[in-house]
């Protein structure tokens, strides 16, 4: 499993799930990111996540298609 970290900007307290998938190049577009979430391919902290606008905060761990991303501040 590929492990990555994403560091939040100091001014931001969270990042939205769809935006993270696009920034980390796990989704090719916003539409692709939506489909990944709707199809149940995304897990946040070990639980399947269907909320596209889920706010991710430091300490959250996102798993998608063999990749693990940890959110840091």
C-alpha positions as CSV (number, residue, x, y, z in Angstrom):
1,X,0.0,0.0,0.0
2,X,1.4,3.4,-1.0
3,X,1.5,5.7,2.0
4,X,1.3,9.5,1.7
5,X,0.7,12.5,3.9
6,X,-1.2,15.7,3.1
7,X,-0.3,18.8,5.1
8,X,-3.1,21.3,5.6
9,X,-2.4,25.0,5.2
10,X,-2.1,26.7,8.6
11,X,-5.1,28.9,7.8
12,X,-7.3,25.9,6.9
13,X,-8.7,23.6,9.5
14,X,-9.9,21.0,7.0
15,X,-10.0,19.9,3.4
16,X,-13.0,18.5,1.6
17,X,-12.7,14.8,0.5
18,X,-13.3,15.4,-3.2
19,X,-10.6,18.1,-3.3
20,X,-8.1,15.9,-1.6
21,X,-8.7,13.1,-4.1
22,X,-8.1,15.5,-7.0
23,X,-5.0,17.2,-5.4
24,X,-3.4,13.8,-4.6
25,X,-4.0,12.7,-8.2
26,X,-6.1,9.7,-7.1
27,X,-9.0,11.0,-9.2
28,X,-8.6,12.4,-12.7
29,X,-11.4,15.0,-12.3
30,X,-14.1,16.1,-9.9
31,X,-16.6,13.8,-11.6
32,X,-14.2,10.9,-11.2
33,X,-13.8,11.7,-7.5
34,X,-17.6,11.8,-7.0
35,X,-17.9,8.4,-8.7
36,X,-15.2,6.9,-6.5
37,X,-17.0,8.0,-3.3
38,X,-20.5,7.0,-4.6
39,X,-19.1,3.5,-5.6
40,X,-17.9,3.0,-2.0
41,X,-14.2,2.9,-2.9
42,X,-13.1,5.5,-0.3
43,X,-12.6,4.7,3.4
44,X,-12.0,7.4,6.1
45,X,-10.5,6.1,9.4
46,X,-11.4,2.5,8.4
47,X,-15.0,3.2,7.6
48,X,-16.6,3.4,4.1
49,X,-17.4,7.0,3.3
50,X,-20.2,8.1,1.0
51,X,-20.2,11.9,1.9
52,X,-18.5,13.7,-1.0
53,X,-18.1,16.9,1.0
54,X,-16.7,15.2,4.1
55,X,-14.4,17.5,6.0
56,X,-11.0,15.9,6.7
57,X,-9.0,17.1,9.6
58,X,-5.5,16.4,11.0
59,X,-5.2,12.8,12.1
60,X,-7.8,11.4,9.6
61,X,-6.6,8.5,7.4
62,X,-8.0,8.0,4.0
63,X,-7.8,4.7,2.1
64,X,-8.6,4.5,-1.6
65,X,-7.5,1.9,-4.2
66,X,-4.3,0.8,-2.5
67,X,-3.3,4.3,-1.3
68,X,-3.3,5.5,2.3
69,X,-3.2,9.3,3.0
70,X,-2.8,10.8,6.5
71,X,-3.9,14.4,7.1
72,X,-1.4,16.5,9.0
73,X,-1.4,20.1,10.3
